[in-house]
Amino acid sequence: MEFLLHLINQADLGISLLIFIFGLAAFILSTISGGGGALVLVPVLNWTLGLSNTAPVLNLGVFLGRPARLIIFWKHINWKVCLYYAPAAIGGAYLGAWLFFQFRLEWLQILVGLFLISTIWQYRFGKKERSFTMRLWYFVPLGILVSVFGTIIGAMGPVLNPFYLNLGLDKEELIATKTANSFLMGLSQIGSYTFFGLLKDEYWIYGLILGVGASLGSIVGKRFLSDMSSTSFRRWVIALMVISGGMLIFKQLQALL
């Protein structure tokens, strides 16, 4: 209890309030667009907490916000996809944390950003349902790559959307399956951040506050999602992927210049 009070006293009230508000808004958007809320938070956390603390706090907050989304979307989870993706992602998270601890690999964001932007042409601005053939076993290498990059960068959710869409997952099923996979991967991420000492003092509190905002955002976003058509959902997903890709590239170019 004394340790918790010590952490609370170290946390800045203004930063805490800002993180809560942006977490709430980002996860309303994330729920109606298949993910990407975490990526929207990257610039906010970079500004308030610094580059070196963004990925651990972001992944902690998103992880704590996932149980609420899991509960409200539980019946829509595609467990076959989880069986292929989750074990590989758990292993990849430890590798990613080790790389984060040893090196700074932000240049990977440019490659990820270009891939996300390309989806607007892959799906012909939302008119095309699928852009390539997707197999279940593809989620094994995807689990490793996405968890490694996500542990380093702090937000990789939109990258998986084209693969879920091309497998035929839509709306609630896409969000539910993605959340289940991310939750299992998050267990490994938080454990690895803790092991390497990347989560310190008040940053645990900031992650907790972000998790509360994310949970409320998922509940509110679910109400909007129920009224959306599949075409509208797909367009929202593509729009956020393109925006997320642009943000990643801009962020990295800023760092290089």
Helices and strands as residue ranges (DSSP letters): H 2-10, H 13-32, H 37-49, H 51-73, G 74-76, H 79-102, H 108-122, G 124-126, G 136-138, H 139-153, H 157-167, H 171-195, H 203-225, H 230-256
